[in-house]
Amino acid sequence: MRNRRGMSTAIISLLSNMVRAGVHKEVQTMSNYETVIIYSVKNGEEAAKALAEKFQKMMEKNGTVDSVDEWGKRKLAYLINDEEDGYYVLYNHSCEADFPAELERVLGITEGVLRSMVIKK
């Protein structure tokens, strides 16, 4: 016997039993994000590039990195921690909804990160 959507009653019964038994998994969808990070160049550009690679690997571990655009060393609009220059990197990535909060937390406590911004596209 079929319902109005064309599904048999046996399939509907099986699905409802799976839901009651807790067999189903909660499905989370990946969202697209854009993250800009300004790294300190106080310890040299190589240290900034190493931090950029560290955060890229963190993003890859928790999702996918679509593109990385290194803008390089640029003059800051105003002094941040008595520094005039910063190393800018733009990441476009996809991840679960709970990862951006963890990324922002780690960025906030990492020595060498001057500013960062994570935006959901």
KOLZAGU-43816 format. One record per residue (C-alpha): residue number from 1; residue in three letters; x, y, z. Coordinates in Angstrom, 1 decimal. Example, Ala and Ser with C-alpha at 12.3 -4.5 7.8 and 13.67 -1.06 7.14 Angstrom:
ATOM    k    r       x       y       z
ATOM    1  ALA    12.3    -4.5     7.8
ATOM    2  SER    13.7    -1.1     7.1
% end
This chain:
ATOM    k    r       x       y       z
ATOM    1  MET     0.0     0.0     0.0
ATOM    2  ARG     1.3     3.5    -0.8
ATOM    3  ASN     0.6     6.9     0.7
ATOM    4  ARG     0.0    10.0    -1.3
ATOM    5  ARG     3.8    10.7    -1.7
ATOM    6  GLY     4.3     7.2    -3.2
ATOM    7  MET     6.1     5.7    -0.1
ATOM    8  SER     5.1     2.3     0.9
ATOM    9  THR     3.7     1.9     4.4
ATOM   10  ALA     6.5    -0.7     5.1
ATOM   11  ILE     9.2     1.9     4.5
ATOM   12  ILE     7.4     4.5     6.6
ATOM   13  SER     7.1     2.0     9.4
ATOM   14  LEU    10.8     1.1     9.2
ATOM   15  LEU    11.9     4.7     9.2
ATOM   16  SER     9.7     5.6    12.2
ATOM   17  ASN    11.1     2.5    14.1
ATOM   18  MET    14.7     3.7    13.3
ATOM   19  VAL    13.9     7.2    14.6
ATOM   20  ARG    12.4     5.8    17.8
ATOM   21  ALA    15.4     3.5    18.3
ATOM   22  GLY    17.8     6.4    17.9
ATOM   23  VAL    19.5     4.9    14.7
ATOM   24  HIS    19.3     8.2    12.8
ATOM   25  LYS    22.1    10.7    13.1
ATOM   26  GLU    21.6    14.4    13.3
ATOM   27  VAL    22.7    15.9    10.0
ATOM   28  GLN    24.7    19.1    10.1
ATOM   29  THR    25.3    21.0     6.9
ATOM   30  MET    28.5    22.6     5.9
ATOM   31  SER    28.4    26.4     5.6
ATOM   32  ASN    30.7    28.7     3.7
ATOM   33  TYR    32.8    31.2     5.6
ATOM   34  GLU    35.3    33.9     4.9
ATOM   35  THR    38.1    34.6     7.4
ATOM   36  VAL    40.6    37.4     7.3
ATOM   37  ILE    43.5    37.3     9.7
ATOM   38  ILE    46.2    39.9    10.2
ATOM   39  TYR    49.4    38.4    11.6
ATOM   40  SER    52.1    40.3    13.4
ATOM   41  VAL    55.4    40.8    11.5
ATOM   42  LYS    57.3    41.7    14.6
ATOM   43  ASN    59.1    38.4    14.4
ATOM   44  GLY    59.5    38.5    10.7
ATOM   45  GLU    57.4    37.4     7.7
ATOM   46  GLU    58.4    33.8     8.0
ATOM   47  ALA    56.8    33.6    11.5
ATOM   48  ALA    53.6    35.1    10.1
ATOM   49  LYS    53.6    32.6     7.2
ATOM   50  ALA    54.1    29.8     9.7
ATOM   51  LEU    51.0    31.0    11.7
ATOM   52  ALA    49.1    31.3     8.4
ATOM   53  GLU    49.9    27.7     7.6
ATOM   54  LYS    48.9    26.6    11.1
ATOM   55  PHE    45.5    28.1    10.8
ATOM   56  GLN    45.0    26.8     7.3
ATOM   57  LYS    45.7    23.2     8.6
ATOM   58  MET    43.2    23.8    11.4
ATOM   59  MET    40.6    24.8     8.9
ATOM   60  GLU    41.3    21.8     6.7
ATOM   61  LYS    41.1    19.5     9.7
ATOM   62  ASN    37.6    20.8    10.5
ATOM   63  GLY    36.2    21.2     7.0
ATOM   64  THR    37.5    22.2     3.6
ATOM   65  VAL    39.6    25.2     2.5
ATOM   66  ASP    38.4    26.5    -0.9
ATOM   67  SER    41.0    29.2    -1.4
ATOM   68  VAL    43.8    31.0     0.5
ATOM   69  ASP    44.6    34.5    -0.7
ATOM   70  GLU    47.8    35.9     0.9
ATOM   71  TRP    47.9    39.6     0.6
ATOM   72  GLY    51.2    39.8     2.3
ATOM   73  LYS    52.8    42.5     4.4
ATOM   74  ARG    50.8    45.8     4.3
ATOM   75  LYS    50.6    49.0     6.3
ATOM   76  LEU    48.0    49.1     9.0
ATOM   77  ALA    45.4    51.9     9.0
ATOM   78  TYR    46.3    52.5    12.7
ATOM   79  LEU    48.8    51.1    15.2
ATOM   80  ILE    47.9    47.8    16.8
ATOM   81  ASN    50.1    46.8    19.7
ATOM   82  ASP    52.6    49.5    18.5
ATOM   83  GLU    53.0    47.8    15.2
ATOM   84  GLU    52.7    49.6    11.9
ATOM   85  ASP    52.6    46.6     9.5
ATOM   86  GLY    50.7    43.3     9.4
ATOM   87  TYR    50.6    40.2     7.2
ATOM   88  TYR    47.1    39.8     5.7
ATOM   89  VAL    45.6    36.4     4.7
ATOM   90  LEU    42.1    35.8     3.4
ATOM   91  TYR    40.7    32.2     3.8
ATOM   92  ASN    37.5    30.9     2.1
ATOM   93  HIS    36.4    27.7     3.8
ATOM   94  SER    33.5    25.5     4.5
ATOM   95  CYS    32.9    23.9     7.9
ATOM   96  GLU    30.2    22.8    10.5
ATOM   97  ALA    28.4    25.6    12.3
ATOM   98  ASP    30.2    25.0    15.6
ATOM   99  PHE    33.8    25.5    14.3
ATOM  100  PRO    33.9    29.3    13.7
ATOM  101  ALA    33.4    29.9    17.5
ATOM  102  GLU    36.3    27.6    18.3
ATOM  103  LEU    38.4    29.3    15.5
ATOM  104  GLU    37.7    32.7    17.0
ATOM  105  ARG    38.6    31.5    20.5
ATOM  106  VAL    41.9    30.1    19.3
ATOM  107  LEU    42.7    33.2    17.2
ATOM  108  GLY    42.0    35.4    20.3
ATOM  109  ILE    44.5    33.6    22.5
ATOM  110  THR    47.3    33.1    19.9
ATOM  111  GLU    50.4    35.2    20.1
ATOM  112  GLY    51.1    36.8    16.8
ATOM  113  VAL    47.5    37.4    15.7
ATOM  114  LEU    46.7    41.1    15.6
ATOM  115  ARG    43.2    41.0    14.3
ATOM  116  SER    40.7    38.5    12.8
ATOM  117  MET    37.2    38.4    11.4
ATOM  118  VAL    35.1    35.3    10.5
ATOM  119  ILE    32.0    36.0     8.4
ATOM  120  LYS    29.4    33.5     7.2
ATOM  121  LYS    28.8    33.9     3.5
% end
